[in-house]
């Protein structure tokens, strides 16, 4: 992973000192909140419903065991003993005191971390494939490009005060694991027919109040030109993006208003002034950062088949270990190795993505013991140990199981993506965590989960869609109706190369209805599916009507029964 040089460290250290002074002035009352707010947001500090929240940047989701131990330290010293991994591959702490925030940033700086540009109207943390560098279907390792773009965009003076936040995702595999099409700007890296590394650029994607799938506006862009072309996109956005209405300020709104043809024309016109300019990436710059992403010292090992691995387990463990191998391990580029997913989705006990300080320290130990000291976070709010020797998978599974991190539900119904919701966030209309927990409890039977098969369920507490509900096969959105919490359901969303936005099925539901609603949807799927057909394919073949009919018919029956009971006790 990338390591700071003295200049990097000086920048981060100076930012900590600067913010310390700003906090002191705020506490003394000489800096009013309206002036302090943009300063704290530039350092990732939010004022939430109950306390301050700090969002820490994890560039493209890659960090090390020392940094994980620092998270544990922060959780214990400054928070309530846990942290929350987010859908942007970052981590955030929800119970902080303003006066201690500069000390937290200083602690982070000591392990080459910061919270710069995790908030505010700027280029946010650049996300990518959590299996970058090890994925079997990888075209090229995207991390050098991600790191170059991170360095280019950090504290960029022209793009620090955009009309609204700006999110970039990069993918370089045959499968898209970064939801590239649902970002303000998405990058697909590949080789052209001459074997040169090029990029296809998508613009105008995003979720939130107006969910849109991005449009390809440039193909075959030489990788060296990425900062120039993105500058042209951002210049057009900066000049014409709405600043009078926060709900219409994202680039997707501008893209839709201008139309793809006119937006692209303006970008290409602007690009003429940037093309080949001083900020063009060079091979020497690639080489400078690529050295930090060289292959670790892999052993020469034989590949071990799944059947051979299963035989290593005793009879009592075989079924559980088999399921874990199927759901929580991924094929690796190197023979004799696998990548392992640690599930942060225990059924009905904590918020999806939450992890306590004890687990943090033990995962840091596991990373040192099994995976060259490195850890990755995923946008699905799980963690990855990317380089595990296959001969040690059983041993790792046993340790992960003792930590509550080995639930074999990756990609299944209870692997729920959820934002913190109304329990923490001041923007939320409704709670997300209790809904996720209730659904997980309802579907706690692993045999049934495996029978249901691949399905994504995402929950957001408000229209900002931090839980990515729009691209869930089943999406749940918390809405406010006259001060009460209700939940709207969408179907048909999908991430990956076939990214799609889900459609609302009808009127919203009470919180207490949600487990029954999900049960009804799953029952319809099981009745309609063809052999080996996934939920999303059954939905696309059958349409929304059978799902909608079942859900609202059962809802009406419950309401009639409830009314009858009230009348009976009149």
Secondary structure as UniProt FT lines:
FT   HELIX           6..28
FT   HELIX           33..41
FT   TURN            42..44
FT   STRAND          45..47
FT   STRAND          52..56
FT   HELIX           59..61
FT   STRAND          62..64
FT   HELIX           65..78
FT   STRAND          82..85
FT   TURN            87..88
FT   STRAND          91..96
FT   HELIX           98..100
FT   HELIX           101..109
FT   TURN            110..112
FT   TURN            116..117
FT   STRAND          127..128
FT   TURN            130..134
FT   TURN            136..137
FT   HELIX           143..153
FT   TURN            154..155
FT   HELIX           157..159
FT   STRAND          168..171
FT   HELIX           180..182
FT   STRAND          185..191
FT   TURN            193..194
FT   STRAND          197..203
FT   TURN            208..209
FT   STRAND          215..222
FT   HELIX           223..225
FT   HELIX           226..240
FT   HELIX           246..248
FT   HELIX           251..258
FT   HELIX           260..274
FT   TURN            275..276
FT   TURN            278..279
FT   HELIX           283..290
FT   HELIX           291..293
FT   HELIX           306..311
FT   TURN            315..317
FT   HELIX           318..328
FT   STRAND          329..332
FT   TURN            335..336
FT   STRAND          337..342
FT   TURN            347..349
FT   TURN            352..353
FT   STRAND          354..356
FT   HELIX           357..370
FT   TURN            372..373
FT   STRAND          374..377
FT   TURN            379..380
FT   STRAND          383..389
FT   HELIX           390..392
FT   HELIX           393..402
FT   TURN            403..404
FT   TURN            410..411
FT   TURN            413..414
FT   STRAND          417..418
FT   HELIX           421..423
FT   TURN            426..427
FT   HELIX           433..442
FT   HELIX           446..452
FT   STRAND          457..460
FT   TURN            463..464
FT   TURN            466..467
FT   HELIX           469..471
FT   STRAND          474..481
FT   TURN            482..483
FT   STRAND          484..491
FT   TURN            497..498
FT   STRAND          503..504
FT   STRAND          509..510
FT   HELIX           511..513
FT   HELIX           514..528
FT   TURN            531..532
FT   HELIX           535..542
FT   HELIX           545..568
//
